[in-house]
Amino acid sequence: MTSTRVLNDKPDWERDAQAWPNRQYSRFLEAGGLRWHVQIAGEGPVLLLIHGTAAANHSWGALLPLLAKQYCVIAPDLPGHGFTSAPDPARLSLPGMAAALKALLLALDQSPQVAVGHSAGAAILARMCLDGQIDPQLFVSLNGALLPLRGLPGKVFSPVAKLLARSSLVPRIVGHDAKRQGAVERLVDSTGSHLDARGVALYRLLVSSPGHVAAALNMMANWNLDSLARDLPRLQCNLLLLVGSQDQTIPPSEAERLHRLLPGARIQRLDGLGHLAHEEQAETVAQAILNFPAC
């Protein structure tokens, strides 16, 4: 069966991204064998924003300008996602993503003082912190997926993802289905978040792209959080856990599991918000980050 590695059907920047959030801050550069799409805005200490699986830096559309008032904000599209080129599928793993982002930071000659990761993006940043690839004073996990799934989901997630990632047909089916009325709306609603029409349209653009979907599937197929869970107690930086009370993707109770491993972490509840809390109420999330002491 054909591997998803042959899928290069990605969104086109000039054709598809005229309404991309914060387009004026976008730039493209080569690093670590990839062509990156990254947005850089503001001045001051560096703050790194890393989105989750199947998203792109559009996810920070409303939050980035708020944080850029106090920081130099760097927000890339992860490898294979959005407008960043895709590596070999084997590199779409937790250590592979961490190494790729380190190469990007080296190319930019930047070291983040604050690192903010959403969902799987938080796991990538945690891995980078533990491996000495970054040394932020503050690490913010926003509905972070930092621990292995429990119960039946944990047993079936990786095998199912591996099966789906082997097929080039699955991303095309997903991309075709995304164009049907209500399909992406249902996907977003399943996270516990509610987005406006513009927010849904941006996810529709991404999920309609077989190349983007293939990267997300390969990322999920290669994902393994067991070693990260073992290493997390060694995390030294200040840790803020922002938790959407209505998150249907990462149960809010996972924050308590993390707190048992990292008793020095602070948990802040985001009442009424789901997995995409930063897209629902950027001002609330910005205030939580900016009000937390970085040192």
N, C-alpha and C positions, 0 to 999 in steps of 0.2 A: 504494500500500500504506500502511496506517495507520502513523503514526509512534509510537514508544514514548512520545512526549511525553504522550499521552493517558492513560497508565497511572497511576492514583493508588491502586492497591490495595497499600497499605503495611501493615506490622504495626500493630496498635492497642495503644497503651500500656496502657490499663486492661484490655483483654481478654487480651493476649498476653504481657505483660511482668511478670507477678507474680513470676516466678523470675529476672528479669534480674539479672545480677551487679552488686553495689554499687548497687542501686536506691535506697538511702537517700541517695546523693550526687547523684542525678539532678535536673536542673532543665531548664526550657524557657524560651527567650528569643528575641526577635526581633533579627536583625542582618543587614544586607545584603540585605534582602528575603526572608529565609528564617526559618522557625521551627526553631530548633536544639534538639536534645537533647544536653546536655553534662553530664558528671559532674565535680564539683570536690570534692577531698578534701585534707585536711592543711593545714599552715601552713609558712611559710618561703619560700625562693626558688621561683619558678614553674617547673614542669616540664610541658612540653606533650607529650601523647601523640597521635600520628596513626596510625590504622589503615590497612590497605591496601584495595585494590579488593574489593568484594563482602563485606567484613566490617563490623563496627560496634564501638562501644566495649566491647562484651562481651568482645572479644578480650583486653582488659587486665584481665579479671576478677580474676585472682589476683595480677597484678603491681602494679596500682594501689595497693592497701592497703600493700604493702611500700615503695613509693616515697613514699607519703604520710607515712611516719614521719619523713622529712627534708625533704620538699618540699610546696608547694601544687600538687597535680597537677590539670591540666585535660585532660579526655579527651572530645572531641566525637565524635558521629557525623558523618561527612562528608556533604556535600549529597547528598540522594537516598538515602542509606544509612540503615539502621536506622530511627530515629524522627525524623530530620531531614528537613524537606520538600525536595522536588526543584525545582531551578531549570529554566530552559530547557535542553534538552540541550546547546546550544552552550557553555554555561558549565561543563559537566562536562569541562573541559580542564585541563591543568596550570596555565596562568596563571589560568584561571577559578577553580579550586579554591584556589589561593594567595590570590587576591583575596578570596574568600569567607571564608577563615580569618582574614585580616587584619581584615576587618570584624567578625568575632566577637571577636577580641582587643581591638579598639577598644571594642566594646560592654561588654566585661568590664573594660576599663581595666587590662589585664595585658600584660606583656612577658616572655617566657620566658627564663630563664637557661640552661635545658637543654631541648633539643628532641629527642624520640625518635620516629622514624618507622619503621614496618614496611612492607616491600615498596614499593608505589607511594606510601605515605605518606612514605617517605624522600625521594622525588623532589619531592613537594610542599614539604617543609621545605627542601630544598636550593634550590629556586626562590625561596622566600621569603627565605632568607639572601642569595642572590646579588642579589636586587632590593631589599635593604634593608628588607624588611617585618618581619623579625625579626633580632635580633642576639644569638644565644645564645653563651655562653662554651663550651658543649659541644653538639655535634650527634652523636647516636647513630643510625647506620643499622643496623637490624635486618633482615638478609636483604634489604637494600635493592635496589629495581629502579631504579637510577640511570642505566644505560646502555642504548642501543638493543639489541634482540636481534640476535644474529649469525646469518648463514646463512639457510636457508630460513624458519625461524620469523619472522625479522625482515622478510622479504619478504611473508609472507602474513598476519601478525597483524593489521595495521591494515585491509586490505581485507576480511578475513573479519569482523572486529568491526563495521565499517561496514555490511556487508550484514545481519548479525544485528540491529543496532540499528535498522534501518529498519522492522522488523516488530513489531507488537504481539502477534503470535501466539507468537513465540519465548519471551518471558518467561513466558507462560502455560504453554507446554509444559514449560519448565524447572521452573516451580513445581509442576506436576502430577507430574513425574517425581521431584521431591525427596521426595514423600510415599511413594514406593515403598521397600520394605524394602531396605536396603543401599545405596541410591543415594548418599546424602550421605556414608556411611562410605567408599565408594570414592573420592569426590571428595576427602575429607580425606586418606585414605591416599596419594593421588597426589601430595601435597605433600611426602611423606617424613616427615610427623608422624603421631603416634598420640594421639588424644584419648579421654577417657572418655565415657561415655554422655551426661553433662550437656553436655559441650562439643559433641558431635555434634548434640544436640537444639537447641542455640541456632543452629547453622548451618542446621539443617533449617527452623527458624522463618523465618530470613531468606531462604533460597533458595526457600522455598514462596511468597514474596511476589512477584508479578509486578512491582510497582512498584520494589522493591529490586533485582531482577534487571535491570530496564530501566535503572536508574541506573548499575549496574555496566557493562552493555553499552555505554551511551552514553559512559561514562568511558573505556573501552577504545578505542572508536571515535575519540574525540577526542585520544587520547594521542599525543604526539610528544616524544621525548627527545633529538632531534638538537641542538637549541639548548642544552639543559641540558648535554649532553656537551661541547659547545664551551666553555661557560662555567665548568664545574666547576674548572678549574685556578685560577680567581680566588677560590675559597672560602677564607675566612680563619680560620674558627673551628676549634677543636680537633675532630677527627673520629675517632670510634670506630666501626669496622666490626665488628659482631657477625655471625658467619657460622656457620649450622648446617651441620655436616659432612654431614648426610644430606638437605639441601635439594634437592628434586626440581623446584622451581619456578624458583628463581634459582640456577644452578650456583655452587657455592662458588668456582670459578675466576674469577667476575666480580669478586670482591674484589681479586684480583691485578691485573686490568685497572684498577680504580679506584686502586689503590695506585700504579700507574705514572703516573696523572694527578695524584695527590695523595700524593707520597712522604712527607709528614708525617703521614698518617693511620696509626692503629694498627689492626691486624687482630687480633681475638680469636676463636679457633675455639670453637664450642660442640659438643663431641664427642657424637655419637649423637643429635643433635637435627635436626629438619627445618625446613621453612619456618615453621611455627607454633611455633618454639622457646619463645617466651614463654608459650604456653599449655600446653606440655608440662612445662617446668621453670621456673616463674616465679622461684623463689629463685635459680637460677643466673644468670638474666638480670638480676635486681635487683642481685645482688652485683657483676656486671660493670659496671653503670651507676654504682652508688654508690661503688665503689672507684676509679673513674677520676677524676682531678682535673679539675674544671670550669674551672680557670684555671691 
